Amino acid sequence: MTLMMSVSGVRGIIGETMTPELAAGIGAAYGTFLGGGTVVLGMDSRPSGEMVESAVKSGLLAAGCHVVELGIVTTPGTALMVTQRRARGGIVVTASHNPIEWNGIKLLTSQGRAPSANTAEEVFSLYRDQRARYQGVDRIGRLERDLSTNDQHVAAVLRVVDAAAIRRRQLRVVLDSVNGAGGASGRMLLEYLGCKVTHVHAEPTGQFTHPPEPTAENLKGLCEIVSKQGADIGFAQDPDADRLAIVDNTGRYIGEEYTLALAAKFVLGKTPGAAAANLSTSRIIDDIARAAGSGCIVHRTAVGEANVADAIAAHRCVIGGEGNGGVIDPRVVMVRDSLASMGLVLNLLAEDWRPLSAIVDELPRYVMVKVKYEMDRKQIDTWLQRIRLDPHGGKTNDSDGLRIDWPDGWVHVRPSNTEPIARVIAEGPDEESARTLVKRVADLR
């Protein structure tokens, strides 16, 4: 499947499914849904970005929107500018962590948040049914350019961290921006915080030096640089800089799950309160919340950034995010944000003064196993019903597929939003335990 339309936006392959016609049509459909007004428009650094952005822009203008071009900026930066400009919405041209041949269109609401599933489907329906409204010459939109995104984003992060404490620590940081959109603002933030920065893959060329998803396999080079230079920490952004992976001072990739864990440890230690995370996120955050004291509870949501943001707003959470390295600090912006993540983790290091490896080794350790099975939706629904009838004494949550929690671990089974597959994630104290939990539910197929 080379065209995906979901709550996460639209993604396709350049020259095949991600075409100028599609991009202009989505732009016009969103402009029609919004009823005109101001829309901010950013893009990541992919070589196809200008083509897709130009087409989206044409659609928005044709629907009567006033378009504010931001240039090459991050997704969280674009989300921030939606609220700064009091816009009716925003669009980011990005395919997130997908390879270079992909590009996509991510929608943002007037609150600078990912849209709900219902909102996204309404926009896609306008596009599919060709119901976009094109305005006459006296009502087509106009265009302006605003190049202040990076400055405003960095300033927003600086307002929520103790910059003076971080500067005193004089941390040595290696930043890998994977030739994406986050290099300029990421480096700017680190330098403002007094860090000694080694910046690799910094230029926003979109020619990704390594596969862009910030996984252990793709970040071996970053691990080597951190170890060789004796740095205090290594950060890896994805192309639109909403996710962050971390390498500790020993050159060890600690895993994307620990990005949210470390950010939550710092925030909940300062401001006890509620947190939000999706059902597929490690229970490390539950342990951290429990240790932070009374009132620090974790609200679990269906998978999807919009669902986590909804929970943050509804429960006034002080922190939230997903286990893919995506941290949402509502004081900065209501989407995943690698800059806020860096600021919070550096603040943790500045106040603790121990090496990151010591802090991480003190946290609970779990092993997560992920598998998938090719099944159609009817087969998945039947399987889920069998699991519900035999949860082996576990506590169930069926807000998104089915998650079952036991004292020694948990398993989450859910249908994919874009493919005829079932995804299974299990977590336990070791790999054998996690695989046992996978087998426990797989045997019920």
GUFITOR-349484 format. One record per residue (C-alpha): residue number from 1; x, y negated, z; residue in three letters. Coordinates in steps of 0.001 Angstrom, whole numbers, plus 500000, padded with zeros to 6 digits. Layout:
 resi      x      y      z resn
  NUM      X      Y      Z  ala
...
***
This chain:
 resi      x      y      z resn
    1 500000 500000 500000  met
    2 501719 496804 498841  thr
    3 499039 494270 499789  leu
    4 498034 494016 503432  met
    5 495257 491755 504664  met
    6 494749 491892 508423  ser
    7 494500 489742 511511  val
    8 498273 489259 511141  ser
    9 497751 487577 507759  gly
   10 498398 488578 504163  val
   11 501570 490321 503011  arg
   12 502574 491600 499602  gly
   13 505493 492198 497285  ile
   14 506654 489324 495090  ile
   15 505931 489963 491422  gly
   16 503379 492634 492262  glu
   17 500721 491795 494827  thr
   18 501975 488510 496321  met
   19 501200 486292 493326  thr
   20 500599 482555 492861  pro
   21 496930 483314 492170  glu
   22 496575 485157 495471  leu
   23 498430 482479 497446  ala
   24 496409 479624 495942  ala
   25 493204 481554 496536  gly
   26 493994 482170 500213  ile
   27 494941 478494 500612  gly
   28 491643 477371 499054  ala
   29 489672 479881 501131  ala
   30 491235 478671 504385  tyr
   31 490768 475033 503380  gly
   32 487111 475775 502669  thr
   33 486718 477587 505996  phe
   34 488220 474585 507815  leu
   35 486080 472108 505891  gly
   36 489063 470034 504852  gly
   37 491074 467960 507305  gly
   38 494761 468140 508191  thr
   39 496636 471435 507752  val
   40 500336 471866 508565  val
   41 502334 474123 506254  leu
   42 505663 475763 507079  gly
   43 507694 478567 505551  met
   44 510562 480849 506397  asp
   45 513731 480972 504312  ser
   46 512876 483696 501767  arg
   47 513876 482864 498172  pro
   48 510227 483301 497163  ser
   49 509096 480823 499804  gly
   50 508910 477748 497612  glu
   51 506820 479540 495009  met
   52 504329 480914 497533  val
   53 504245 477684 499541  glu
   54 503553 475632 496410  ser
   55 500633 477862 495495  ala
   56 499175 477790 499026  val
   57 499571 474019 499033  lys
   58 497705 473707 495733  ser
   59 494815 475732 497128  gly
   60 494623 473641 500289  leu
   61 494737 470364 498359  leu
   62 492080 471593 495945  ala
   63 489828 472376 498925  ala
   64 490219 468791 500171  gly
   65 492835 469299 502892  cys
   66 495491 466783 503911  his
   67 498638 468931 503844  val
   68 501635 468205 506075  val
   69 504703 469982 504672  glu
   70 507204 471011 507338  leu
   71 509816 472696 505137  gly
   72 511771 475731 506389  ile
   73 510701 476113 510015  val
   74 509792 478861 512461  thr
   75 506320 480260 513062  thr
   76 506236 478946 516672  pro
   77 507494 475582 515411  gly
   78 504637 475435 512923  thr
   79 502154 476406 515631  ala
   80 503474 473602 517832  leu
   81 503059 471099 515007  met
   82 499406 472100 514597  val
   83 498714 470741 518060  thr
   84 501142 467823 517768  gln
   85 499459 466643 514581  arg
   86 495980 467492 515902  arg
   87 495454 469483 512741  ala
   88 492479 471676 511952  arg
   89 494803 474562 511239  gly
   90 498155 475715 509974  gly
   91 499726 478189 507578  ile
   92 503173 479778 507653  val
   93 504532 481377 504506  val
   94 506390 484347 505975  thr
   95 506534 488128 505867  ala
   96 508016 488226 509375  ser
   97 510444 491187 509646  his
   98 509631 492723 506231  asn
   99 512423 493074 503624  pro
  100 513285 490298 501157  ile
  101 510960 491495 498377  glu
  102 507965 490803 500617  trp
  103 506332 487499 501471  asn
  104 503169 486612 503306  gly
  105 500696 484024 504509  ile
  106 500039 483686 508244  lys
  107 497076 481610 509421  leu
  108 496961 479455 512566  leu
  109 493912 477944 514272  thr
  110 493491 474377 515521  ser
  111 494848 475563 518900  gln
  112 498075 476668 517202  gly
  113 497153 480319 517720  arg
  114 496743 483387 515561  ala
  115 493106 483701 514451  pro
  116 490705 486298 515776  ser
  117 489876 489313 513631  ala
  118 486461 487798 512870  asn
  119 487977 484490 511744  thr
  120 490554 486195 509546  ala
  121 487889 488373 507928  glu
  122 485693 485338 507251  glu
  123 488569 483652 505395  val
  124 489359 486809 503436  phe
  125 485683 487180 502541  ser
  126 485658 483645 501119  leu
  127 488651 484621 499008  tyr
  128 487350 488008 497848  arg
  129 483899 486649 496978  asp
  130 485386 483611 495220  gln
  131 483372 481244 497399  arg
  132 486098 478640 497943  ala
  133 484830 475104 497327  arg
  134 487030 473028 495027  tyr
  135 486714 469261 495409  gln
  136 486391 466602 492725  gly
  137 489039 464002 491989  val
  138 487816 461609 494657  asp
  139 487982 464246 497420  arg
  140 491070 466360 496694  ile
  141 493645 466318 499451  gly
  142 496844 464351 499819  arg
  143 500328 465373 500826  leu
  144 502934 464188 503315  glu
  145 506169 465601 504720  arg
  146 507191 465811 508373  asp
  147 510739 466958 509185  leu
  148 510509 466669 512974  ser
  149 509493 470268 513781  thr
  150 512825 471531 515089  asn
  151 513370 468472 517291  asp
  152 509885 468733 518767  gln
  153 510133 472470 519318  his
  154 513472 472213 521139  val
  155 512140 469332 523253  ala
  156 509106 471423 524249  ala
  157 511321 474292 525438  val
  158 513629 471941 527329  leu
  159 510635 470661 529297  arg
  160 509988 474104 530817  val
  161 513525 475171 531756  val
  162 516141 473817 534148  asp
  163 518573 472561 531530  ala
  164 521033 471219 534107  ala
  165 521323 474622 535810  ala
  166 521909 476357 532486  ile
  167 524560 473808 531477  arg
  168 526433 474418 534723  arg
  169 526702 478107 533895  arg
  170 528414 477365 530514  gln
  171 527196 480594 529020  leu
  172 528848 482152 525971  arg
  173 526138 483128 523503  val
  174 526200 484908 520149  val
  175 523164 484076 518027  leu
  176 522182 486142 514975  asp
  177 519546 484280 512935  ser
  178 519508 486855 510077  val
  179 519624 483987 507523  asn
  180 516062 483157 508531  gly
  181 514187 480065 509639  ala
  182 515284 480049 513290  gly
  183 518959 479193 512926  gly
  184 518763 475394 513039  ala
  185 516416 475109 516009  ser
  186 517968 478080 517811  gly
  187 521452 476629 517652  arg
  188 520150 473166 518556  met
  189 518532 474534 521714  leu
  190 521602 476508 522775  leu
  191 523891 473510 522286  glu
  192 521562 471245 524269  tyr
  193 521793 473831 527055  leu
  194 525584 473603 527070  gly
  195 526178 477089 525690  cys
  196 529334 478005 523803  lys
  197 527726 479326 520642  val
  198 528968 481786 518060  thr
  199 526381 481637 515299  his
  200 526294 484441 512730  val
  201 524055 484731 509662  his
  202 523123 481130 510313  ala
  203 522373 479693 506876  glu
  204 518643 479810 505976  pro
  205 519193 481482 502608  thr
  206 516713 484316 503095  gly
  207 519406 486695 501807  gln
  208 519263 488894 504885  phe
  209 522744 490159 505762  thr
  210 521235 493190 507472  his
  211 517691 494586 507590  pro
  212 515698 491809 509252  pro
  213 513796 493702 511936  glu
  214 515736 493208 515215  pro
  215 516143 496872 516128  thr
  216 519137 498680 517619  ala
  217 520117 500223 514302  glu
  218 520123 496827 512567  asn
  219 522051 494962 515264  leu
  220 525204 497049 515612  lys
  221 527221 494130 514238  gly
  222 525854 491763 516877  leu
  223 526698 494286 519600  cys
  224 530285 494468 518341  glu
  225 530701 490680 518257  ile
  226 529323 490241 521783  val
  227 531661 492927 523105  ser
  228 534710 491665 521192  lys
  229 534237 488049 522268  gln
  230 533332 488826 525863  gly
  231 530113 486841 525485  ala
  232 527524 486644 528229  asp
  233 524615 487502 525941  ile
  234 523630 488082 522332  gly
  235 520335 486947 520795  phe
  236 518805 488195 517535  ala
  237 515904 486438 515847  gln
  238 513696 487811 513090  asp
  239 513168 485756 509871  pro
  240 510336 483574 511202  asp
  241 511840 483485 514710  ala
  242 508828 484571 516700  asp
  243 510569 487708 517996  arg
  244 513814 488022 519953  leu
  245 516026 491012 520729  ala
  246 518798 490870 523307  ile
  247 522295 492347 523650  val
  248 523853 492273 527123  asp
  249 527382 491234 528081  asn
  250 528735 494760 527552  thr
  251 527574 494794 523922  gly
  252 524607 497029 524761  arg
  253 521356 496555 522854  tyr
  254 518879 496556 525702  ile
  255 515728 496824 523579  gly
  256 512979 494465 522563  glu
  257 510793 495604 525465  glu
  258 513218 493901 527846  tyr
  259 512797 490470 526244  thr
  260 509328 490100 527747  leu
  261 510444 491831 530951  ala
  262 513295 489377 531573  leu
  263 511181 486340 530681  ala
  264 508413 487555 532984  ala
  265 510875 488222 535803  lys
  266 512011 484609 535677  phe
  267 508596 482988 535246  val
  268 506760 485105 537842  leu
  269 509613 484559 540289  gly
  270 509091 480804 539964  lys
  271 505326 480618 539449  thr
  272 503476 483687 540728  pro
  273 500388 484340 538643  gly
  274 498835 486576 536050  ala
  275 500506 487922 532919  ala
  276 499134 489408 529701  ala
  277 500475 492178 527475  ala
  278 499032 494527 524902  asn
  279 498302 498196 525511  leu
  280 501435 499344 523664  ser
  281 503822 497311 525826  thr
  282 506035 498974 528439  ser
  283 504877 499185 532030  arg
  284 508105 497447 533067  ile
  285 506064 494232 533122  ile
  286 503612 495842 535569  asp
  287 506527 496740 537865  asp
  288 507886 493192 537637  ile
  289 504478 491693 538397  ala
  290 504013 494010 541367  arg
  291 507403 493019 542761  ala
  292 506578 489308 542330  ala
  293 503839 489567 544932  gly
  294 500134 489245 545505  ser
  295 498102 487849 542629  gly
  296 500652 488831 540008  cys
  297 498641 491192 537860  ile
  298 498915 492175 534193  val
  299 495898 491890 531915  his
  300 496123 494479 529139  arg
  301 494731 493688 525698  thr
  302 494214 495266 522307  ala
  303 497288 495176 520072  val
  304 497648 491863 518255  gly
  305 499106 488496 519170  glu
  306 495683 486810 519037  ala
  307 494345 489197 521685  asn
  308 497236 488461 524040  val
  309 496768 484705 523527  ala
  310 493042 485061 524269  asp
  311 493844 486826 527555  ala
  312 496398 484165 528499  ile
  313 493770 481456 527980  ala
  314 490931 483344 529659  ala
  315 492910 484346 532766  his
  316 495220 481305 532901  arg
  317 498246 483543 532660  cys
  318 501664 481996 533237  val
  319 503371 484320 530738  ile
  320 502446 486924 528167  gly
  321 503605 488741 525106  gly
  322 504245 492015 523366  glu
  323 506921 494677 523592  gly
  324 508296 493856 520144  asn
  325 510392 491005 521544  gly
  326 507509 488540 521396  gly
  327 507132 486230 524407  val
  328 504331 483667 524721  ile
  329 504939 480816 527172  asp
  330 501668 478851 527157  pro
  331 503459 475702 528312  arg
  332 505273 475599 524971  val
  333 503040 477203 522368  val
  334 500433 479988 522213  met
  335 502285 482261 519804  val
  336 505363 484425 520183  arg
  337 508428 482215 520412  asp
  338 512107 483194 520253  ser
  339 513243 479747 521454  leu
  340 511123 479862 524594  ala
  341 512386 483410 525155  ser
  342 516018 482282 524946  met
  343 515411 479387 527307  gly
  344 513715 481534 529961  leu
  345 516333 484314 529858  val
  346 519193 481811 530035  leu
  347 517488 480168 533014  asn
  348 517327 483573 534691  leu
  349 521073 484036 534131  leu
  350 521812 480516 535360  ala
  351 520041 481092 538668  glu
  352 521123 484698 539264  asp
  353 524795 484284 538270  trp
  354 525245 488044 537908  arg
  355 526051 489499 534478  pro
  356 523007 490368 532394  leu
  357 523972 494050 532473  ser
  358 523618 494071 536278  ala
  359 520195 492421 536116  ile
  360 518976 494888 533486  val
  361 520337 497929 535334  asp
  362 518322 496854 538365  glu
  363 515055 496932 536392  leu
  364 512978 500113 536057  pro
  365 514091 502312 533162  arg
  366 511643 504069 530887  tyr
  367 511930 505812 527550  val
  368 509378 505140 524836  met
  369 508605 507574 522003  val
  370 506662 506520 518900  lys
  371 505170 508890 516335  val
  372 502470 508647 513670  lys
  373 500125 511100 511998  tyr
  374 498520 510797 508580  glu
  375 494772 510888 509221  met
  376 491719 509069 507896  asp
  377 489563 506985 510214  arg
  378 486921 509696 510681  lys
  379 489582 512208 511738  gln
  380 491117 509683 514132  ile
  381 487739 508909 515738  asp
  382 487088 512629 516276  thr
  383 490535 513060 517803  trp
  384 490034 510105 520148  leu
  385 486742 511581 521335  gln
  386 488461 514876 522188  arg
  387 491118 513003 524171  ile
  388 488442 511064 526082  arg
  389 486815 514325 527108  leu
  390 490118 515717 528405  asp
  391 492277 512870 529848  pro
  392 494104 515224 532281  his
  393 493093 513046 535218  gly
  394 494553 509861 533755  gly
  395 493058 506380 533826  lys
  396 491669 505400 530405  thr
  397 491413 502101 528532  asn
  398 489553 502203 525201  asp
  399 489735 498538 524178  ser
  400 492026 499513 521273  asp
  401 492017 503196 520443  gly
  402 492743 504887 523761  leu
  403 495451 504436 526370  arg
  404 495751 506875 529256  ile
  405 497889 506098 532314  asp
  406 499244 508687 534699  trp
  407 501630 508152 537631  pro
  408 504550 509470 535564  asp
  409 503807 507649 532295  gly
  410 501238 506671 529693  trp
  411 500226 507344 526108  val
  412 498436 505083 523618  his
  413 496684 506437 520513  val
  414 495260 503957 518010  arg
  415 494377 503758 514321  pro
  416 496511 501532 512119  ser
  417 494804 498391 510830  asn
  418 496450 498707 507428  thr
  419 497195 502388 506751  glu
  420 495363 505747 507060  pro
  421 497478 506793 510013  ile
  422 497200 507159 513773  ala
  423 499981 505640 515858  arg
  424 500975 507278 519128  val
  425 503197 505610 521704  ile
  426 504173 507329 524934  ala
  427 506395 506171 527781  glu
  428 507931 508132 530597  gly
  429 510969 508137 532905  pro
  430 512955 510089 530282  asp
  431 512579 511240 526685  glu
  432 511442 514736 527582  glu
  433 508621 513345 529734  ser
  434 507514 510959 526998  ala
  435 507484 513707 524365  arg
  436 505474 515916 526718  thr
  437 502821 513205 526885  leu
  438 502762 512957 523082  val
  439 502286 516721 522850  lys
  440 499509 516580 525452  arg
  441 497351 514444 523151  val
  442 498646 515856 519851  ala
  443 497478 519351 520853  asp
  444 493902 518010 520856  leu
  445 493921 517121 517157  arg
***
